């Protein structure tokens, strides 16, 4: 079962044609679905998408900026 958050994430990743930083992706999903999307619900959705093989994560080992908790310096790309 795919949630609205997961559908929005996959739509944005496909449209971008490049990896998106976790916090930037969250901002795009909130723009679509509203402030009802909590950071924790978003992170949980990303974990489900990674586990199910729909997205691939790339860790930024030397981030220049700090993202607010619970976000990490990670980039996601869709796996089609």
QUISUL-V287431 format. One record per backbone hydrogen bond with DSSP energy under -1.0 kcal/mol. CO is the residue of the C=O (numbers start at 1). NH is the residue of the N-H. Records with the same first field share a line. If there is no record, write none. Layout:
CO=NH ; NH
//
This chain:
3=7
4=8
5=9
6=10
7=11
8=12
9=13
10=14
11=15
12=16
13=17
20=76
21=25
22=26
23=27
24=28
25=29
26=30
27=31
28=32
29=33
30=34
34=37
38=42
39=43
40=44
41=45
42=46
43=47
44=48
45=49
46=50
47=51
48=52
49=54 ; 55
50=53
54=79
56=77
58=75
68=71
72=74
73=60
74=22
75=58
76=20
77=56
//
